[in-house]
Amino acid sequence: MDTTKALKKINDGAFDAVFGELYPDVREARKRYSDAVAAFRDYFGDREIRFFSSPGRSEICGNHTDHNNGKAIGASVNLDTIAVVAENGGRIVRVKSEGFCEDTVNLDRLEPILGSSAGIVAGMAAGFAEKGTAVRGFDAYTTSAVPFGSGLSSSAAFENLLGAIINGMFGENRVDSKELARISQFAENTYFGKPCGLLDQMASAVGDMVYMDFGRGEFDKLDYAFDDLDLVIIKTAGSHASLGGEYSAIREEMSAVAALYGKTALRDCDRDEVFSDCSEITRKCGDRAFLRAMHFFNENIRVDEAKRAISERDETAFLDVVRRSGLSSYTLLQNIYCSNEPTVQPLSTALCVCSELLSGTNSAWRIHGGGFAGTVQAFVPRDMSQLFADRANKLLDGGQAYILNIRKTGAREICES
C-alpha cells in the first residue's frame, strides 16, 4: 500500500486490532503511525510501505549473571521503536531515525563502523547475509518511544527492528526470534564494537517474559499473567557516563573467584565450595569479590524460583523473589552507587522512596539493569500505579516514572487486521 492508502487505513481503524494488542491507547497509536508515515513520505517520497515494531525490554531477575553464564528473566515492554519501510530497488540501505542524521550503508561493502548506528545497520545486514538471506536495498523511517538512558535497551529494540525488517521483507521470516536475537548481539559486538551480552536482544526479540540459561544456551518463553500489576520504571537523574570501570569490576571480580578453581566463569564452580572457602577468597580476591560471587549463585536460584512462580501464577511468590533479588543487588552485588562518589546516590534514594510509598502493599521494587546510575523498577497494583508514579516524580529531583505493561510479542511486522 502507498502512503496515502496507508494513512487512510490507519485512520479508518484497519490496524486497531493489532494496536489494541500492543498499546494502551489505540488513538495515540493511530496518530503515532500516521505521523511516521507522513515523515517517511516527506523524506523518501510516496512509496509502497510496510510497518515494523520492536519493543524495549526490562530485566526482571538475574542481575549481572549473564556474563558468568548464569540465568536471568527478561521481558518485552509496550514502549517500542517502529519503522515505516520501502524497498528502493538498489544496494543501499538508508535509515532515517527521528532526531538523528541518516545512516547509509552499501550492501556490497559491509564493514564495522564502530560506535555508530550505521554499524548496527551494516551488522544486521551482514548477519542475515551469513544466514543465507539475500538482503536488498531499503529505506526506513524510524521513531522510538523507548526513552534513551532508561535502561529499557533502545539499542536492542533498534537492532531487532532492523532484523524484523530484513527477515520479513527478504527472508520470508525463516529466522526465528531466538536467532534474530543472536544476530542482533553479533551486530552490536562486531560491527558497533560494544561487547554486550544476549539478555537485552533476547528479551526484545522473543516477547512476553523469557527465561534464559546462558550456560546451557536455553531460552524459554514464559506466559506472564499477573494482569493486576503494572511495571513502573523510574529513571533517576543519575548519569551512565564514565561507569565502564564499575561494570567491568563486577565481571572481573566474579571471574577472579572462578579462576581460583581453574574456571573461566562462576557457573562452573560449586556454590557450597565457594562459601566454605570464604576466608581464602577474601584474602586473595577481596571481600567484595566474595560477596559478588555469592550474589551470582543465589541469584541463579532466585531466577528458577521466579520462573516457577510465573508458571504457577503465584503472584505472591513472584513479588517476593523480585524483592529478594533487589536486596541482594543492594547488599552483595553492590551496584547501587559508584564507589568513588559515595555521596551521590540517586538509585538508593529512588529505592528508599519506593519502600516508603509501597510498604504494606502487594508490590515489589529493585534496581533495574546494570546499576550505579539509571533506573529502578517496581511492580505495583494497577489501581495505584498512577498515584505511585505521580508521588515518585514529585519526590525525586529529576526523576521520571513510566508506567509499562509486559508486551506479549517481540519484534514483528505490523499488519492490518
HUPE-V343974 format. One record per residue. OMEGA is omega in whole degrees, 0 to 359 (NA if undefined). Layout:
omega: [OMEGA/OMEGA]
//
This chain:
omega: [179/187/180/179/180/179/179/180/179/184/177/176/182/180/188/182/180/175/180/178/190/190/180/183/183/180/177/179/177/181/182/180/177/178/179/177/180/179/176/182/179/186/186/182/182/186/171/191/173/183/177/182/176/187/165/183/175/172/184/179/182/185/179/175/189/185/173/176/180/183/179/170/176/182/170/178/188/171/188/171/182/180/167/193/173/172/179/174/182/181/181/171/178/180/177/178/182/178/182/176/180/171/181/183/176/184/178/179/182/181/179/173/192/177/183/177/174/176/176/179/180/182/178/178/180/180/178/178/178/178/177/178/180/184/177/182/176/176/181/170/182/174/189/172/178/185/178/179/182/184/180/174/173/180/178/177/179/179/181/175/178/178/178/178/183/180/183/186/187/186/180/178/179/180/180/188/181/177/175/179/180/177/179/177/178/181/182/180/193/186/176/175/178/183/182/172/185/187/185/184/182/181/180/185/189/182/184/172/183/173/185/173/187/178/180/184/181/182/186/177/179/179/180/186/178/188/179/180/168/173/181/177/178/178/180/180/180/183/176/183/175/179/183/180/179/179/181/182/179/181/183/181/176/180/179/176/179/182/177/180/179/182/177/181/179/180/184/180/179/184/184/178/178/180/180/181/185/186/179/181/180/179/185/186/182/181/185/178/177/180/180/176/179/173/181/183/183/179/176/176/180/178/178/176/179/177/180/181/178/182/182/180/182/185/180/180/179/181/178/179/180/179/181/176/179/179/179/176/181/191/183/179/175/176/183/177/185/182/181/176/187/179/181/187/180/179/177/179/180/178/175/178/178/181/181/185/188/180/180/178/179/189/173/180/183/172/181/173/189/176/181/174/173/195/166/178/177/169/191/175/187/183/178/186/180/177/179/181/181/182/178/179/181/184/187/180/180/181/178/180/178/177/187/171/175/180/186/183/179/181/189/169/178/183/178/184/NA]
//
